[in-house]
Amino acid sequence: MNALTEADIAAARAQGDLTALLLMASGLPVTAATPKQRAKTAAPLVPRSRPGAWPEGSRSPGLAPEAAAHLHQLWPDRYPAPGGAR
């Protein structure tokens, strides 16, 4: 192979082996005829820290009794009376 033509390059691109064509044209040996395919792997599940968040599997302890009493005074229809009595 003395010279590459535009038709050679277009045919190599269509076949997907442009690298092999350029290696052969430069005189270097072509060791791998097929391009290497990377296997897609799923990302490992890593527990992520969540600063300021409740730990997973737990829930908020709720309002303090003083805060619940104050909110009941402000909005009796939205917050129940502390202790369950209205």
N, C-alpha and C positions, 0 to 999 in steps of 0.2 A: 504494500500500500504506500504510494508515494505522496499523494495529496488527498485531503478531504474536500469533498464538494458539498454544496448546500443540500443536495439530495441525500448524501450519506448521513449528514447530521440530522436532517428531518426524519429519515427512516429510523435512525438510532433513538431519537426522542419518542417516536411513535411506539417503538418496541420497549422503551424504558431502559436501555442499556447504553446511554450516552457516555457514562464513565468508562465502561469497557472499551468503547470505540476510541476514546481519547487516550487511554493507556496503551492500546495497541498502536495507535498512530505515533506516540512518542517513543515507542520501542521498549516500554516497561512491560514486565510480565503481568498477565491478568491471572490472579490466583483464585478469585471467587467469581464464578460466572453469573450467579444470581445474587441480587442484593439481599442483605440481611434484614429479616423482618423482626421487629421487636414484639414480643408477646405482651399483650395488654393484661396487666394484673390490677386487681382491685386494691385500692388504698387500704392499709390496715386501719382498723378502728382503734383510735387512740383517745383515751379519756382526756378531755380538755378541761382545764380549770376555768371556773367562771367566777371571777372576783366579785364579791358582793352578793352573790346569788345563794339561794338555799341549796343545800346538798341534794343530789338526786335521791328520790325516794322519800323525802321529808316534805313537810309543809310548814307554813308560817304558824307561829303559836297564836296569832290573833292579837287583838288590842289589849293593852294593859287595862285593868279595871278602872283606873282614874281616867284614862283616855276614853273608854267606852261610856262612862258616866257623863263626861263633858260633851261628847258628840251626841248623846241622847238628849241633853238639854238643848243643844243647838238645833238638831233635826230629829225630833221624836218619831217622825214617820219613816225616816231612813235607817235609823240605828235603834235596835231594841234596847230596852232598859237592862242595865247590868244585873245579872242573876236571873234573867228570864221574865221578871214581873214587869207589867206595864202600868 
